[in-house]
Amino acid sequence: MLSEIEEVERFLEQATYPGVKTNLQQYLKKIRLSESLSSGTAVDTAVPATAGTPATVEEAIHSKVVPNTITSNPTKFINHAGTYIPVENFSWDQGSHNAPIVTVYVDIPNVGSVKDNVQVVFGKSAFDLKVHGCDGKNYRLLKDNLDKDIIPEQSKFIVKKDKVVIKLQKVKGEYSYDSWTSLTAKKPRDPTKEAEKKKDPMGGIMDMMKDMYEDGDENMKKIIGEAMLKSKSGEKPEPPSYDKDF
């Protein structure tokens, strides 16, 4: 079995991105120095000029070494050590019908002052925002169960004075871009079930109605419940009538 140092060195030999090289070089130097201090012997902390990445972005998001695949300025990125403050203040918008982009607005005061230390890693169903050294603090917003898949290489972000704007590129379906019901799925996504829904559109609609039923108030549950019963019995559902105060 490879040691931690050997495994990082193997990644270094396969590097292509400058930001990846910088991160792994710093990490390798850190673990070599740690071993040197614990053993009381001198260890050469110099690292090769190449680096590699974990197999997938999703693996990288949860690994110790997170590749700096997409940043505002990879050559100047500084990897600060320390803990992260989870970002709670953010909002999202998927625009009008058939819009190709989901936009996430992340409010972080004074983030524009550390533009070069803002990092976003995009995955097929995830994104990981990290901000280092903003007024002496590190921030992170990780969403790893997005409501729908995105195209990582076409997604991007913009750093403004007091916020980071993340643009998630939707995957276009057979006829249009999917509509997102929320930024992240309420339950872990199952690729097999999603494939079945594409083959059976009505099955996907029924699942959506079930979710609306679970989250709705009494009037909503009554309307959806009646519609589902009629659908199962083969009856044509009547247009819903809403109470005035609904």
Backbone as numpy.savetxt, mean C-alpha at the origin, in Angstrom:
# Nx Ny Nz CAx CAy CAz Cx Cy Cz
22.65 -22.84 5.75 21.81 -21.65 5.75 22.69 -20.40 5.75
22.31 -19.41 4.91 23.08 -18.19 4.84 22.91 -17.36 6.10
23.99 -16.70 6.51 23.89 -15.77 7.63 23.21 -14.50 7.13
22.84 -13.62 8.06 22.18 -12.38 7.67 23.09 -11.54 6.77
24.38 -11.48 7.12 25.32 -10.70 6.32 25.44 -11.29 4.91
25.53 -12.61 4.81 25.68 -13.27 3.51 24.45 -13.04 2.64
23.29 -13.05 3.28 22.06 -12.86 2.51 21.98 -11.44 1.97
22.34 -10.46 2.80 22.34 -9.07 2.33 23.37 -8.88 1.21
24.54 -9.51 1.35 25.57 -9.41 0.31 25.08 -9.99 -1.00
24.28 -11.05 -0.91 23.73 -11.66 -2.13 22.79 -10.69 -2.83
21.98 -9.96 -2.03 21.12 -8.94 -2.60 21.94 -7.84 -3.27
23.04 -7.48 -2.61 23.89 -6.40 -3.13 24.45 -6.72 -4.51
24.74 -7.99 -4.74 25.32 -8.40 -6.01 24.34 -8.29 -7.17
23.02 -8.19 -6.85 22.00 -8.19 -7.90 21.33 -6.83 -8.07
21.87 -5.80 -7.44 21.20 -4.50 -7.40 21.10 -3.83 -8.76
20.02 -3.05 -8.94 19.88 -2.21 -10.13 19.49 -0.77 -9.76
18.67 -0.59 -8.72 18.22 0.74 -8.33 19.23 1.41 -7.39
19.57 2.68 -7.63 20.51 3.39 -6.75 20.02 3.47 -5.31
18.70 3.70 -5.14 18.16 3.80 -3.79 18.26 2.49 -3.03
18.09 1.37 -3.74 18.20 0.05 -3.12 19.63 -0.16 -2.64
20.59 0.22 -3.49 21.98 0.07 -3.11 22.29 0.83 -1.83
21.81 2.07 -1.77 22.09 2.91 -0.59 21.53 2.28 0.68
20.28 1.83 0.62 19.64 1.24 1.80 20.36 -0.02 2.28
20.67 -0.91 1.34 21.30 -2.16 1.71 22.74 -1.96 2.16
23.42 -1.00 1.56 24.78 -0.71 2.00 24.80 -0.23 3.45
23.84 0.64 3.77 23.76 1.16 5.14 23.39 0.04 6.12
22.47 -0.83 5.69 22.05 -1.92 6.57 23.19 -2.91 6.80
23.93 -3.23 5.73 25.04 -4.16 5.86 26.12 -3.58 6.77
26.38 -2.31 6.62 27.38 -1.66 7.48 26.95 -1.73 8.95
25.65 -1.55 9.17 25.13 -1.57 10.53 25.30 -2.95 11.18
24.94 -4.03 10.45 25.03 -5.36 11.07 26.47 -5.81 11.21
27.36 -5.38 10.29 28.77 -5.70 10.46 29.36 -5.00 11.68
28.95 -3.75 11.87 29.44 -3.01 13.03 28.92 -3.63 14.31
27.66 -4.10 14.28 27.06 -4.73 15.45 27.82 -6.00 15.83
28.17 -6.81 14.81 28.93 -8.03 15.07 30.32 -7.71 15.60
30.89 -6.62 15.07 32.22 -6.22 15.50 32.23 -5.84 16.98
31.20 -5.08 17.39 31.12 -4.64 18.78 30.88 -5.81 19.73
30.06 -6.77 19.28 29.73 -7.90 20.15 30.89 -8.89 20.28
31.72 -8.98 19.21 32.83 -9.93 19.25 34.14 -9.32 19.72
34.19 -7.98 19.69 35.41 -7.30 20.11 36.50 -7.32 19.08
36.15 -7.69 17.82 37.14 -7.72 16.74 36.79 -6.68 15.69
37.81 -6.30 14.93 37.59 -5.31 13.88 36.98 -5.99 12.66
35.94 -5.40 12.12 35.28 -5.95 10.94 35.20 -4.87 9.87
35.54 -5.24 8.67 35.48 -4.30 7.55 34.03 -4.03 7.20
33.61 -2.77 7.37 32.21 -2.42 7.10 31.99 -1.92 5.69
33.02 -1.96 4.86 32.85 -1.53 3.47 31.94 -2.52 2.74
31.10 -1.98 1.82 30.15 -2.83 1.10 30.32 -2.62 -0.39
29.94 -3.62 -1.18 30.03 -3.49 -2.64 29.12 -2.37 -3.14
29.30 -1.99 -4.37 28.54 -0.89 -4.95 27.24 -1.35 -5.57
26.84 -2.60 -5.33 25.58 -3.11 -5.88 24.73 -3.67 -4.77
23.40 -3.74 -5.05 22.47 -4.25 -4.04 21.31 -4.93 -4.73
20.52 -5.71 -3.95 19.38 -6.41 -4.53 18.13 -6.18 -3.71
17.04 -6.82 -4.11 15.77 -6.62 -3.46 15.13 -7.95 -3.13
14.16 -7.95 -2.17 13.37 -9.16 -1.95 12.60 -9.53 -3.21
12.02 -10.73 -3.23 11.39 -11.25 -4.44 10.25 -10.38 -4.94
9.40 -9.86 -4.04 8.28 -9.03 -4.44 8.21 -7.79 -3.58
7.46 -6.79 -4.06 7.30 -5.56 -3.28 6.54 -5.85 -1.99
5.53 -6.75 -2.07 4.77 -7.07 -0.86 5.69 -7.68 0.21
6.64 -8.54 -0.21 7.59 -9.11 0.74 8.49 -8.02 1.29
8.89 -7.11 0.43 9.78 -6.03 0.86 9.12 -5.13 1.88
7.82 -4.87 1.71 7.10 -3.99 2.62 7.16 -4.51 4.05
7.16 -5.85 4.20 7.15 -6.44 5.53 8.51 -6.96 5.97
9.54 -6.76 5.15 10.86 -7.25 5.51 11.65 -6.19 6.25
12.81 -6.58 6.80 13.65 -5.64 7.50 14.24 -4.62 6.54
14.57 -5.06 5.34 15.17 -4.18 4.35 14.10 -3.79 3.35
13.64 -2.55 3.40 12.60 -2.08 2.49 13.25 -1.32 1.35
13.14 -1.80 0.11 13.80 -1.15 -1.01 13.21 0.23 -1.29
14.06 1.16 -1.60 13.64 2.52 -1.91 13.32 2.60 -3.40
12.28 1.87 -3.83 12.02 1.72 -5.25 11.50 3.00 -5.88
10.71 3.76 -5.15 10.14 4.97 -5.72 10.21 6.08 -4.67
11.01 7.07 -4.89 11.14 8.18 -3.94 11.20 9.47 -4.72
11.05 10.59 -4.00 11.10 11.88 -4.66 12.49 12.15 -5.20
13.52 11.63 -4.55 14.90 11.82 -5.00 15.75 10.68 -4.44
15.82 9.53 -5.14 16.52 8.35 -4.62 17.97 8.60 -4.25
18.67 9.46 -5.00 20.10 9.64 -4.77 20.39 10.38 -3.47
19.39 11.12 -2.95 19.61 11.89 -1.74 18.88 11.31 -0.54
18.20 10.17 -0.73 17.42 9.59 0.35 18.29 9.19 1.53
17.84 9.55 2.73 18.57 9.22 3.96 17.71 8.28 4.78
18.24 7.13 5.13 17.50 6.14 5.90 17.75 6.35 7.39
16.85 7.04 8.06 17.01 7.33 9.48 16.52 6.14 10.30
17.27 5.78 11.32 16.84 4.70 12.20 15.82 5.24 13.20
15.05 4.35 13.80 14.10 4.77 14.82 12.72 4.22 14.56
11.81 4.50 15.47 10.45 4.01 15.34 9.61 4.97 14.52
8.45 4.47 14.05 7.56 5.29 13.22 6.29 5.66 13.98
5.80 6.85 13.70 4.50 7.28 14.21 3.46 6.94 13.14
2.47 6.09 13.45 1.46 5.75 12.44 0.67 6.99 12.04
0.46 7.19 10.75 -0.29 8.33 10.26 -1.78 8.04 10.37
-2.49 8.87 11.09 -3.93 8.68 11.27 -4.74 9.66 10.42
-4.15 10.80 10.08 -4.88 11.86 9.40 -4.69 11.79 7.89
-5.61 11.11 7.21 -5.55 11.02 5.75 -6.96 10.82 5.20
-7.12 11.08 3.92 -8.40 10.87 3.25 -8.12 10.33 1.84
-9.16 9.85 1.19 -8.98 9.30 -0.16 -10.17 9.65 -1.04
-9.93 9.62 -2.35 -10.96 9.99 -3.31 -10.70 9.23 -4.61
-11.73 8.59 -5.16 -11.54 7.87 -6.41 -12.10 8.64 -7.61
-12.52 9.88 -7.38 -12.96 10.71 -8.49 -14.33 10.31 -9.03
-14.61 10.76 -10.24 -15.91 10.49 -10.86 -15.96 9.07 -11.40
-17.10 8.71 -11.95 -17.29 7.37 -12.49 -16.24 7.06 -13.56
-15.67 5.87 -13.48 -14.68 5.38 -14.43 -13.35 6.15 -14.37
-13.09 6.84 -13.27 -11.81 7.54 -13.11 -10.69 6.53 -12.96
-9.51 6.75 -13.56 -8.42 5.78 -13.53 -7.54 5.85 -12.29
-7.75 6.86 -11.46 -6.84 7.10 -10.34 -7.60 7.14 -9.01
-7.01 6.52 -7.99 -7.46 6.71 -6.60 -6.41 7.60 -5.94
-6.85 8.71 -5.36 -5.93 9.67 -4.76 -6.03 9.61 -3.24
-4.89 9.51 -2.59 -4.83 9.49 -1.13 -4.11 10.76 -0.67
-4.76 11.51 0.24 -4.19 12.74 0.76 -3.73 12.49 2.20
-2.42 12.60 2.43 -1.85 12.30 3.74 -1.32 13.60 4.36
-1.94 14.03 5.45 -1.55 15.29 6.10 -0.41 15.06 7.09
0.74 15.68 6.82 1.90 15.64 7.72 2.49 17.04 7.75
2.31 17.77 8.84 2.80 19.14 8.91 4.30 19.25 8.58
4.63 20.21 7.72 6.02 20.54 7.39 6.75 19.44 6.63
6.01 18.52 6.02 6.67 17.41 5.31 7.47 17.90 4.10
7.09 19.04 3.54 7.81 19.57 2.40 9.25 19.92 2.70
9.55 20.12 3.99 10.92 20.48 4.37 11.87 19.29 4.30
11.33 18.07 4.23 12.16 16.86 4.14 11.74 16.05 2.91
11.52 16.75 1.82 11.04 16.12 0.59 11.92 14.95 0.15
13.23 15.09 0.32 14.14 14.03 -0.13 14.09 12.80 0.77
13.45 12.90 1.93 13.36 11.78 2.86 11.97 11.15 2.87
11.22 11.37 1.81 9.89 10.77 1.66 10.01 9.58 0.72
9.48 8.45 1.14 9.61 7.19 0.40 8.25 6.52 0.29
7.92 6.04 -0.92 6.69 5.25 -1.10 7.04 4.00 -1.89
6.68 2.85 -1.37 6.82 1.58 -2.08 5.43 1.12 -2.49
5.24 0.86 -3.77 3.95 0.41 -4.28 3.99 -1.08 -4.59
2.92 -1.78 -4.23 2.76 -3.18 -4.58 1.45 -3.38 -5.31
1.17 -4.58 -5.73 -0.04 -4.87 -6.50 -1.30 -4.53 -5.71
-1.26 -4.75 -4.41 -2.44 -4.47 -3.59 -2.03 -3.72 -2.32
-0.95 -2.92 -2.41 -0.45 -2.27 -1.21 0.37 -1.03 -1.56
0.48 -0.13 -0.57 1.47 0.93 -0.66 1.99 1.21 0.75
3.24 1.65 0.82 3.90 1.88 2.10 4.61 3.23 2.05
4.04 4.21 2.74 4.62 5.56 2.80 5.45 5.70 4.05
6.69 6.17 3.90 7.56 6.45 5.04 8.15 7.85 4.90
8.12 8.58 6.00 8.73 9.91 6.06 9.72 9.91 7.21
10.97 10.30 6.93 12.02 10.26 7.94 12.50 11.67 8.30
12.65 11.89 9.60 13.27 13.12 10.08 12.45 14.38 9.89
11.13 14.28 9.87 10.28 15.47 9.75 10.07 16.07 11.14
10.72 17.19 11.40 10.69 17.81 12.73 11.13 16.81 13.80
12.13 15.99 13.44 12.68 15.02 14.39 11.86 13.76 14.57
10.87 13.54 13.70 10.01 12.36 13.84 9.95 11.59 12.52
9.66 10.28 12.63 9.47 9.42 11.47 7.99 9.02 11.40
7.41 9.08 10.22 5.99 8.76 10.03 5.84 7.61 9.03
4.76 6.84 9.21 4.49 5.74 8.28 3.00 5.54 8.08
2.61 5.31 6.83 1.24 4.92 6.49 1.33 3.69 5.60
0.93 2.54 6.12 0.98 1.27 5.39 -0.44 0.76 5.16
-0.78 0.52 3.90 -2.05 -0.08 3.53 -1.75 -1.28 2.63
-1.94 -2.48 3.19 -1.52 -3.69 2.46 -2.68 -4.61 2.09
-3.91 -4.08 2.09 -5.06 -4.87 1.65 -6.02 -3.96 0.89
-5.49 -3.32 -0.16 -6.29 -2.36 -0.91 -7.56 -3.00 -1.46
-8.59 -2.19 -1.62 -9.88 -2.70 -2.06 -9.80 -3.38 -3.43
-8.96 -2.84 -4.31 -8.74 -3.42 -5.64 -7.24 -3.36 -5.96
-6.83 -4.10 -6.97 -5.43 -4.07 -7.39 -5.08 -2.74 -8.05
-3.79 -2.39 -7.99 -3.29 -1.19 -8.67 -2.12 -1.59 -9.57
-1.66 -0.65 -10.38 -0.47 -0.86 -11.22 0.69 -0.14 -10.56
1.59 -0.84 -9.88 2.65 -0.19 -9.10 3.52 0.76 -9.90
3.95 0.33 -11.09 4.89 1.14 -11.87 4.26 2.41 -12.44
2.93 2.50 -12.44 2.25 3.70 -12.92 1.71 4.56 -11.79
1.89 4.11 -10.58 1.48 4.89 -9.41 2.60 5.85 -9.02
2.26 6.94 -8.36 3.28 7.93 -8.01 2.82 8.73 -6.78
3.68 9.67 -6.35 3.31 10.53 -5.24 3.92 11.91 -5.43
3.31 12.89 -4.76 3.75 14.28 -4.83 3.87 14.80 -3.40
4.98 15.44 -3.10 5.20 16.01 -1.77 4.91 17.50 -1.81
3.97 17.95 -0.98 3.65 19.37 -0.87 4.09 19.89 0.50
3.75 21.12 0.80 4.22 21.75 2.03 3.83 20.97 3.28
2.54 20.62 3.38 2.05 19.95 4.59 1.32 18.65 4.29
1.55 18.07 3.14 0.88 16.81 2.82 1.61 16.05 1.72
1.33 14.75 1.67 1.81 13.90 0.59 0.59 13.41 -0.17
0.59 13.60 -1.47 -0.52 13.17 -2.32 -0.07 11.92 -3.08
-0.76 10.80 -2.84 -0.41 9.53 -3.46 -1.43 9.20 -4.55
-0.94 8.91 -5.75 -1.80 8.59 -6.89 -1.70 7.10 -7.19
-2.77 6.37 -6.94 -2.81 4.93 -7.19 -3.48 4.66 -8.54
-2.75 4.06 -9.45 -3.28 3.77 -10.78 -4.13 2.50 -10.74
-5.42 2.64 -11.05 -6.32 1.50 -11.06 -6.00 0.54 -12.21
-6.42 -0.70 -12.04 -6.34 -1.68 -13.13 -7.67 -1.62 -13.89
-7.59 -1.43 -15.21 -8.82 -1.32 -16.00 -9.39 -2.70 -16.29
-10.70 -2.83 -16.07 -11.37 -4.10 -16.34 -11.72 -4.23 -17.81
-12.62 -5.14 -18.11 -13.00 -5.39 -19.51 -13.68 -4.19 -20.13
-14.48 -3.46 -19.32 -15.23 -2.33 -19.86 -14.83 -0.98 -19.25
-14.44 -0.99 -17.99 -14.12 0.27 -17.33 -13.27 0.01 -16.09
-12.91 1.09 -15.41 -12.17 0.95 -14.16 -13.13 0.60 -13.03
-12.69 -0.27 -12.14 -13.53 -0.69 -11.03 -13.82 0.47 -10.08
-14.98 0.41 -9.48 -15.33 1.38 -8.44 -14.94 0.82 -7.09
-14.22 1.58 -6.30 -13.78 1.15 -4.97 -14.83 1.52 -3.93
-15.17 0.60 -3.05 -16.12 0.89 -1.97 -15.41 1.48 -0.75
-14.11 1.21 -0.63 -13.30 1.76 0.46 -11.84 1.69 0.03
-10.95 2.35 0.78 -9.54 2.32 0.41 -8.97 0.92 0.59
-9.34 0.26 1.68 -8.88 -1.11 1.94 -10.08 -2.04 2.07
-9.88 -3.28 1.69 -10.95 -4.28 1.79 -11.23 -4.60 3.26
-12.49 -4.84 3.58 -12.87 -5.13 4.97 -12.40 -6.51 5.40
-12.26 -7.41 4.44 -11.80 -8.76 4.74 -10.58 -9.06 3.87
-9.74 -10.01 4.28 -8.60 -10.40 3.44 -9.08 -10.84 2.07
-8.45 -10.32 1.03 -8.88 -10.63 -0.32 -8.44 -12.04 -0.73
-9.33 -12.71 -1.45 -9.07 -14.07 -1.93 -9.03 -14.04 -3.45
-7.84 -14.19 -4.07 -7.73 -14.13 -5.53 -8.63 -15.13 -6.26
-8.83 -16.29 -5.65 -9.68 -17.31 -6.28 -11.12 -16.83 -6.37
-11.62 -16.26 -5.26 -13.00 -15.76 -5.25 -13.16 -14.57 -6.20
-12.13 -13.73 -6.28 -12.21 -12.58 -7.17 -12.28 -13.03 -8.63
-11.56 -14.08 -8.95 -11.62 -14.62 -10.31 -13.00 -15.18 -10.61
-13.61 -15.83 -9.60 -14.95 -16.38 -9.77 -15.98 -15.28 -9.98
-15.78 -14.15 -9.28 -16.72 -13.03 -9.42 -16.69 -12.47 -10.84
-15.50 -12.46 -11.46 -15.39 -11.95 -12.81 -16.14 -12.86 -13.79
-16.14 -14.18 -13.50 -16.87 -15.12 -14.34 -18.38 -15.01 -14.09
-18.75 -14.65 -12.85 -20.16 -14.56 -12.47 -20.43 -13.17 -11.88
-20.70 -12.16 -12.72 -20.92 -10.80 -12.23 -22.03 -10.70 -11.20
-23.10 -11.50 -11.36 -24.21 -11.43 -10.41 -23.77 -11.88 -9.03
-22.83 -12.83 -8.97 -22.33 -13.27 -7.68 -21.63 -12.14 -6.96
-20.87 -11.32 -7.72 -20.20 -10.18 -7.12 -21.18 -9.14 -6.62
-22.28 -8.93 -7.37 -23.31 -7.97 -6.95 -23.97 -8.44 -5.66
-24.25 -9.74 -5.56 -24.87 -10.27 -4.36 -23.96 -10.10 -3.15
-22.65 -10.32 -3.35 -21.70 -10.13 -2.25 -21.68 -8.67 -1.81
-21.74 -7.76 -2.77 -21.75 -6.33 -2.44 -23.00 -5.98 -1.65
-24.15 -6.56 -2.04 -25.40 -6.29 -1.33 -25.34 -6.83 0.10
-24.67 -7.98 0.26 -24.52 -8.54 1.61 -23.71 -7.61 2.49
-22.63 -7.03 1.93 -21.82 -6.09 2.71 -22.61 -4.85 3.06
-23.42 -4.36 2.10 -24.25 -3.18 2.37 -25.28 -3.49 3.45
-25.79 -4.71 3.44 -26.77 -5.12 4.43 -26.15 -5.14 5.83
-24.94 -5.68 5.92 -24.26 -5.78 7.21 -23.93 -4.41 7.79
-23.62 -3.44 6.92 -23.20 -2.13 7.38 -24.35 -1.12 7.46
-25.52 -1.46 6.88 -26.61 -0.50 6.81 -27.45 -0.40 8.07
-28.32 0.64 8.11 -29.24 0.80 9.23 -30.47 -0.08 8.99
-31.49 0.06 9.84 -32.66 -0.83 9.74 -33.41 -0.68 8.42
-33.56 0.58 7.92 -34.26 0.78 6.65 -33.50 0.14 5.50
-32.18 0.33 5.51 -31.35 -0.25 4.45 -31.42 -1.78 4.49
-31.36 -2.36 5.69 -31.44 -3.81 5.81 -32.77 -4.34 5.31
-33.85 -3.61 5.58 -35.16 -4.04 5.13 -35.25 -4.04 3.61
-34.76 -2.96 3.00 -34.83 -2.83 1.54 -33.99 -3.90 0.85
-32.74 -4.05 1.33 -31.85 -5.03 0.70 -32.30 -6.45 0.96
-32.79 -6.70 2.16 -33.27 -8.04 2.49 -34.41 -8.47 1.59
-35.37 -7.56 1.35 -36.50 -7.88 0.47 -36.02 -8.11 -0.97
-35.06 -7.29 -1.43 -34.55 -7.44 -2.78 -33.82 -8.77 -2.95
-33.05 -9.17 -1.94 -32.31 -10.43 -2.03 -33.26 -11.62 -2.03
-34.32 -11.56 -1.22 -35.29 -12.64 -1.19 -35.99 -12.79 -2.53
-36.38 -11.67 -3.13 -37.05 -11.72 -4.43 -36.12 -12.23 -5.51
-34.84 -11.85 -5.40 -33.87 -12.30 -6.39 -33.70 -13.81 -6.32
-33.63 -14.36 -5.10 -33.47 -15.80 -4.93 -34.68 -16.58 -5.41
-35.88 -15.96 -5.28 -37.10 -16.66 -5.68 -37.43 -16.44 -7.15
-36.62 -15.62 -7.84 -36.84 -15.39 -9.26 -37.78 -14.25 -9.56
-38.26 -13.54 -8.52 -39.15 -12.41 -8.74 -38.35 -11.19 -9.16
-38.98 -10.31 -9.92 -38.34 -9.07 -10.32 -38.48 -8.06 -9.19
-37.36 -7.59 -8.61 -37.46 -6.67 -7.49 -38.06 -5.33 -7.91
-38.92 -4.78 -7.02 -39.53 -3.48 -7.27 -38.54 -2.38 -6.91
-38.67 -1.20 -7.55 -37.80 -0.09 -7.17 -37.97 0.23 -5.69
-36.90 0.44 -4.95 -37.00 0.70 -3.53 -37.66 2.02 -3.23
-38.47 2.05 -2.17 -39.10 3.29 -1.71 -38.49 3.63 -0.36
-37.98 4.84 -0.24 -37.27 5.24 0.97 -38.16 6.10 1.84
-38.04 5.92 3.15 -38.73 6.79 4.08 -38.19 8.21 3.93
-38.95 9.19 4.28 -38.54 10.57 4.13 -37.29 10.89 4.93
-37.19 10.26 6.10 -36.05 10.57 6.97 -34.89 9.64 6.73
-34.93 8.83 5.68 -33.86 7.87 5.39 -32.69 8.57 4.69
